């Protein structure tokens, strides 16, 4: 029995994993970010179980627009993205988080996605796309409808880059439609909302479980860009796979 309990305990520990939350709020620090409040609900679970967590409020940094790794090489006077990228590169879990504006993701969130895309040509040490082996999720806040729309856009973007999407990898909270309280406002009910707390908890655990299952890597086989560019055409060389 004691061995079974210790095995169960190990199943709930995730030492060595790293997560980064990229907050697309429009509010620079030290202004209150309601998205930060929901991020903390997820990050607290991760920290409790051994995950190293970084939170980046993108608007606090001078992230140049563009789809190249370093936009100072393409005319920008300054670009903080290369330094942020080092944190993202080290992460096993990437969570895109942000508010809803005009029924869509914020402009800051969209810029972060574009700069993540800028790195999609990079390769990992297995010759695969650099996001292979990373797990993606998202958190959405606001006081207007659109959680599923915003989440579908972000989760599509993350999987297109090469991230693995865990089950139930999104969560969010919205208040009354139109002007009304936001997540951390007194009396909003956001931090106490059972639906949001359940989904945030499930998302967080599923991200950790998936990251540990991947073990920092995704199996190599028919998905190595290095091998493809070296001339290997995998199953396409077999006449049975030709149209």
N, C-alpha and C positions, 0 to 999 in steps of 0.2 A: 504493500500500500504506500509506503513512504517513497519508493522509487516512482510510483505512478504520480504522486503529488509533485515530486521534483521535476519529472518530465513535463507535467502540465505547467509548472512555473516557468520552465525554460521556454515553453511555447509562447509565453507572454512577455518575454524580454527581447529587446532588439538592439542591444549594444553594438556599436560600430556603424549603424545606419546613420545617414545624414539626410536631412530634409531642408528644402528652401521654399518659403512662401514669398511669392512676388505680388505685392499689394499694389493694385492699380488705382487707389484712391486719388482724387484730384486735390486733396488737402495736404499741403506740406507740413512737416513736423514743426512745432509741437501741437498743431491743431488736432482735435479729436477725430479719429478715423473709426467709423462704425465697422468697417471691414476688418480693422485690427482686432476689434472685439471678438468677431467670429473666428478669426485666425487663431486667437489665443485659446479658444475653446478646443480647437484641434491640436494646436502646438503643445498645450499642457498635457494632453494624453501621451503624445509622443515623448516629451521630455521625461515623464514619469516612468516610461518603459525603456529608457536608455538611448533614445534617438537624439542626436545633435541637431538642433533646429536653428536656422538662420531666417530672419524676416527682413526683407528688403522693401522699403517704401520707395517705389520707383521715382515718384515726383520729387523726392529730395535730391535726386541725382540729375546731372546734365546728360541725358541719354539722347543722342542725336538721332533724327529720323533716318531711315535707310535700311538696306538689306545686305550690308557688308559687315564683316567682323569688327572693323575699326573704321569709323566714318571720318576720322581725321585724315585718313589716307585718300579720302574722296571729297575733300573740301570743307569738312566741318572744323570749326575753330576748336571745339572740345568734344570729347566723347567719353563718358564714364562707363560705357557698356563693357569694354574689355576687362575692367576690374570686377564688375558684377559677374561676368561670365565665369571667372575663376571659381566663384561660390557655386554657381549653377553646375559647372562641370564636375565639381566634387560631390554633388548631391546624388543620392539614390532616388529621392522622391522630390518631384517638382509640383507645387500647388500654385496655380494661378488664382488670384483672389481679387475681387473688385466690385464696385457698385454698378448699378444699372442707371444709365442716363438715356433718355429718349428711347427706352425700350431695348437698349443694346449695351454692350460692354463699353466702358469708358475709353476715351481717347488714349489715356495712359496705359491701360491694359492692352489696347490694340498695338501700341508702340512696342510694348514688351514682347508681344507675340511676334511682331515683325523682326525684332532683334534676336529672338530665339531662332527664328527661321534663318537669320543671317549665318548662324553657326551650323546649319544642317549639312553643309558640305564637309565638315570636319569628321574625322574617323576616330574610332576607339582603337585600343591596342590589338583588337582582333580583326581589324580591317573593315569593320561594319560602321554604319552611321553612328555618330557620337552619342545619340540619344538611346541607342539600343541598350537595354539593361536598366534604364531609368523608368520610374513609375509616375504617371501623371494623374492629377485630380484638380478640382476647382471648387471655390467657395464664392457665392454671390450674395450681395446685400442690396437693399434699396427700399423704397416705399412706393413702388409701382410694379406692375406685372412684368415678367420676362425672365424668371430664373432659368427655366428649361431652355429657352431660346439662347440665352447667354452661355449656359453650360454646354449646350450642344456644339456651339461654335468653338469654345475653348478646348473641349475634349477631342473634337475632330482635329483641331490644329496640333494638339500634343501627339495624337497617334500618327498623324501624317509626318511629323518630324521623326518618329521612331520610338516614342515612349509606349510602354505597355499601360493600358488603362485597366485599373482594378474594377471589380464589381461595385456598383453603387458609388462611383468615384466623384459624385458631386453632392453639394448641400448648399442651402441658402436660407435667407429669411427676408421677407418683405412685409411691410406694414400695410396700412390702409392705402388704397389707390389714391393718388393725388397728394397734396400737401398733408403731411402727418408725421408721426414720430418715426425716427430711425432706430436701428437696432439697440444702441446703448442709451437712448433717451429714457428718462424716468417714466415709468408707466407703459413703456412700449410693449412689454411682454416678450420681447425678443430673447433675452438670455434664459427665460423660463419656458420658452416654447418647446413642447415635447417633440413635435414633428421635426423641428430643426435640430434639436439636440440628438435625437435618434439618428437622423441622417448624417450629421456631422460625426458622431461616434462611429457609425458603421463605415463611413468613408475613411476615417483615420485608421481604424484597425485594418481595413482591407488594403490600404496603401502600404502599411507596414508589413502585413503578411505577404503581399505580392512582391515587395522589394526583397524580403528575405528569401522567398522562393527562387527569385532570379539570381540571388547571390552576387549582385553587381554585374552580371553578364547575361546575355541572351544567347542561346545555342547557335553555333556557327554551322551552317549547312544550307547552301543555296541562297545566302543573303550577305555575302561578303563583297563589298564594292571593290576592295583591293583585288580579289580574285577575278571579278568580272572585268575590271579594267586591264588585268594581265592577260585576258583572252579566254578565260574559262567561261563557258556558256551554260554550265550546269545541265539540266535536263533538256535544254533546247537543242543540244547536239544530238539527242536521240530522236530518230525519225518519228517515233511514236508520239512525241510531244509537238510535232510540227503540224500546223493547220494545212 
